[in-house]
Amino acid sequence: MSRTQVHDIGGRRAWGIWLAAMAVYVLAVFHRSSLGVAGLLASERFGINATQLAFFTVLQLVVYAGMQVPVGVLLDRFGSRALLLAGLVLMTAGQLVFAFSTSFGVGVLARAVLGAGDAMVFVSVIRLVAAWFLVRQAPMVTQVTGWGGQLGSIVAAAPLTLLLEHLGWTGTFGAASSVGVVLLVVVALVVKDSPYRTDEVVRVKLRALARSVRTVWGNPGTRLGMWTHFVAQFSGTVFALLWGFPFLVRGQGWSEVAAGTLMMVMIAWVVLSGLVLGAAVARWPFYRSWIVLGIVAAMALAWAAVLLRSEPSPTWLLVVTAFATASGGPASMIGFDLARTFTPAQALGRANGIVNVGGFVASLLTMAAIGVVLDLSEPGGMGAYDLGDFRLAMATQYVFWVLGAVQVVRYRRRAVAHLRRVHPGAVEQMRAGRPWVHPGLADDGI
């Protein structure tokens, strides 16, 4: 198929499209993170215990994770613009219903719809990065995409606490849903799928795309990316979305304002660590997995120092632990950079969808496990939890760190062997610090 380039790659138009898509991602992260500081209020509004509170977020992430592969297929078929628009419609509807809901069942349904819309956003933005930016730009832009989206978490921390105090539940979440209407117009006017006049995305048959998912899954590089996302992302997601705020307030004795402020300040560390990791990945592409495992080890050690204490931890130690946990977000983005190495552009939506499943499956399992352990440890509910209950519950993270680390090491070996066999010279090129670009579809039969 002949394709004519009509826009510069990596130029001003690329950045404009990226900014419009990023605004949608920031909104998606805000919606996703809103229960992080509203959890205690939600437990009172709906009259629910810790397990039910966790179910709100767990169901949202189940829907999110379960839709990633179908969304990846649709993304390669219809492009980023269509999926961003569909995601905005679903998120706006879900958050509006959540704003007015007073029963647990309606609230759960609203969060499920919100999760369905959220599922379409991030992988769409990552595909736009691959299409509109140069190979040397992509690792850093991918990192910036990851931590830039966390602006939504900033708004969902201390500012959301203040809004809830002044506007109440319905006013706050109703106002949040209205932002989606504005962004629908922005995306429709600004976003374009490709810098080429004719884009292969719209010509590929949906049935053929669906069949190829098995081939993409069979590539060990895709699984390496998925397990990288799995092991690095979940701790920060669990902390920000649900259990970090109650842990600091109920377990460590912090005020709600102090806890919300720490969660907001964590984003500054995400920005800094993301910039450092983006440069490191571009400089040492062959050692990306080891960089991730080093960050995971730092998280595990920091949490051990907190959880082994029978009394509240000093402020400095909790800040160090929060920053180490926040570093997992940028580290998890390396999973998408790995997918880009092993997957041609035409199949990148499917590969990114599979990668994105990893971290969110780990997150929802950890959230659910923490809620169950808390209820088993203290049946009295949220107001009765103490530090001992949280020490036991938060220790469930180690199960998923160990599992993820073992799988990263396992699939790294398979992925390197795959490159040596199918693409001779690729490993040596990355060892030398030079990025390697997948040559196309035919090589791996995707």
Buried (B, 14 or more C-beta within 10 A) or exposed (E): EEEEEEBEBBEEBBBBBBEBBBBBBBBBBBBBBBBBBBBBBBBEBBEBBBBBBBBBBBBBBBBBBBBBBBBBBBBBBBBBBBBBBBBBBBBBBBBBBBBBBEEBEBBBBBBBBBBBBBBBBBBBBBBBBBBBBEBEBBBBBBBBBBBBBBBBBBBBBBBBBEBBEEEEBEEBBBEBBEBBEEBBEBBEEBBBBBBBEEBBBEEBEEEEBBEBBEBBBEBBBBBBBBBBBBBBBBBBBBBBBBBBBBBBBBBBEBEBEBBBBBBBBBBBBBBBBBBEBBEBBBEBBBBBBEBBBEBBEBBBEBBEBBBEEEEBBEEEBBBBBBBBBBBBBBBBBBBBBBBBBBBBBBBBBBBBBBBBBBBBBBBBBBBBBBBBBBBEBBEEBBEEBEBEBBBBBBBBBEEBBEBBBEBBBBBBEBBBEBBEEEBEEBBEBBEEEEBBEBEEBEEBEB
